[in-house]
Amino acid sequence: MRGHTGVPGNERVDEIADAFATGQRPALYRGPLVRYRVAVHDLPDDTRPPERPDRRRTTAKTPHSYLSLVDGQLARHATWTECERRVKGRSGARFKKAMSAADERTILRAWGCTPGDP
């Protein structure tokens, strides 16, 4: 990332941290800064932090269906609210979100149902 790579001081700090993290003793410098082998005062022209992605632009995938199995009766729901209403408070109820038709078939097989059941 721009805020780290290419900045001599940051690169040196990274070397030291990596050494300590792997149980090694890094060679540390004691003495005047002008004799230090790393040009810690050299900075890139662009010191702005990298832009963060706009999280609002990400779109969640719409589920294919919501499945519920209550007392051996299978049902397919268009919304989570419908599915939740059916299973809430029901002992032994099973429910799952299917992201695709193939995912739905896999869930049904795992529940011991055939894909044409609901």
PEKA-V774569 format. One record per residue. N is the residue number from 0. PSI is psi in whole degrees, 0 to 359 (* if undefined). BURIAL is 1 if it has 24 or more other C-alpha atoms within 12 Angstrom, else 0. Layout:
n->N psi->PSI burial->BURIAL
n->N psi->PSI burial->BURIAL
This chain:
n->0 psi->150 burial->0
n->1 psi->325 burial->0
n->2 psi->354 burial->0
n->3 psi->301 burial->0
n->4 psi->143 burial->0
n->5 psi->352 burial->0
n->6 psi->111 burial->0
n->7 psi->316 burial->0
n->8 psi->318 burial->0
n->9 psi->321 burial->0
n->10 psi->319 burial->0
n->11 psi->317 burial->1
n->12 psi->321 burial->0
n->13 psi->318 burial->0
n->14 psi->315 burial->0
n->15 psi->314 burial->0
n->16 psi->317 burial->0
n->17 psi->319 burial->0
n->18 psi->311 burial->0
n->19 psi->321 burial->0
n->20 psi->331 burial->0
n->21 psi->12 burial->0
n->22 psi->15 burial->0
n->23 psi->159 burial->0
n->24 psi->112 burial->0
n->25 psi->154 burial->0
n->26 psi->116 burial->0
n->27 psi->146 burial->0
n->28 psi->136 burial->0
n->29 psi->125 burial->0
n->30 psi->186 burial->0
n->31 psi->143 burial->0
n->32 psi->328 burial->0
n->33 psi->341 burial->0
n->34 psi->358 burial->0
n->35 psi->136 burial->0
n->36 psi->345 burial->0
n->37 psi->128 burial->0
n->38 psi->79 burial->0
n->39 psi->346 burial->0
n->40 psi->353 burial->0
n->41 psi->118 burial->0
n->42 psi->149 burial->0
n->43 psi->161 burial->0
n->44 psi->320 burial->0
n->45 psi->106 burial->0
n->46 psi->10 burial->0
n->47 psi->146 burial->0
n->48 psi->154 burial->0
n->49 psi->150 burial->0
n->50 psi->141 burial->0
n->51 psi->143 burial->0
n->52 psi->145 burial->0
n->53 psi->107 burial->0
n->54 psi->341 burial->0
n->55 psi->339 burial->0
n->56 psi->342 burial->0
n->57 psi->133 burial->0
n->58 psi->129 burial->0
n->59 psi->144 burial->0
n->60 psi->142 burial->0
n->61 psi->129 burial->0
n->62 psi->150 burial->0
n->63 psi->315 burial->0
n->64 psi->170 burial->1
n->65 psi->133 burial->1
n->66 psi->144 burial->1
n->67 psi->148 burial->1
n->68 psi->110 burial->1
n->69 psi->124 burial->1
n->70 psi->41 burial->0
n->71 psi->359 burial->0
n->72 psi->122 burial->0
n->73 psi->143 burial->1
n->74 psi->148 burial->1
n->75 psi->134 burial->1
n->76 psi->148 burial->1
n->77 psi->334 burial->0
n->78 psi->158 burial->0
n->79 psi->324 burial->0
n->80 psi->315 burial->0
n->81 psi->313 burial->0
n->82 psi->314 burial->1
n->83 psi->319 burial->1
n->84 psi->322 burial->0
n->85 psi->324 burial->1
n->86 psi->340 burial->1
n->87 psi->127 burial->0
n->88 psi->3 burial->0
n->89 psi->118 burial->0
n->90 psi->133 burial->0
n->91 psi->4 burial->0
n->92 psi->145 burial->0
n->93 psi->146 burial->1
n->94 psi->151 burial->1
n->95 psi->147 burial->1
n->96 psi->130 burial->1
n->97 psi->127 burial->1
n->98 psi->347 burial->0
n->99 psi->170 burial->0
n->100 psi->321 burial->0
n->101 psi->320 burial->0
n->102 psi->319 burial->0
n->103 psi->315 burial->1
n->104 psi->320 burial->1
n->105 psi->317 burial->0
n->106 psi->314 burial->1
n->107 psi->318 burial->1
n->108 psi->319 burial->0
n->109 psi->331 burial->0
n->110 psi->358 burial->0
n->111 psi->23 burial->0
n->112 psi->161 burial->0
n->113 psi->148 burial->0
n->114 psi->333 burial->0
n->115 psi->3 burial->0
n->116 psi->309 burial->0
n->117 psi->* burial->0
